[in-house]
């Protein structure tokens, strides 16, 4: 006796097999090799704030190379939502590039209706750096951070 298999059943099995075989990349468990003991709490944060709509689009990159979306509720509580991770060598390049941009720029706080920012924060060493610029006016002073912001934004959509 010959069994007859319905074509829809075959399609379901193929789709189920394909979804089961897709492996997710494991999250990193160690900090990047460029990070010293004093830098383990270092984070790079960036985003865009819009004063007219009272919205914020913010992200965080930690020393493991994990990228998070930061969501703040009305009580000012912030949730971190894991998006993806980047190779630790790339993390080291990005963190170093942000630090270099700070050394080249020193200080900048120019807001408009919208504001973009990049923060370099290390609570263990009391380092809290924040630069803010108006994304609607590409000034000479903001050139380094515009480039770093764009590089950090590319991390958000990586492997998604």
PyMOL commands that set and color helices and strands:
alter all, ss='L'
color gray80, all
select helices_A, chain A and resi 7-21+37-39+88-105+123-125+143-156
alter helices_A, ss='H'
color red, helices_A
select strands_A, chain A and resi 43-50+55-62+66-72+78-85+114-122+127-133
alter strands_A, ss='S'
color yellow, strands_A
deselect
rebuild
show_as cartoon
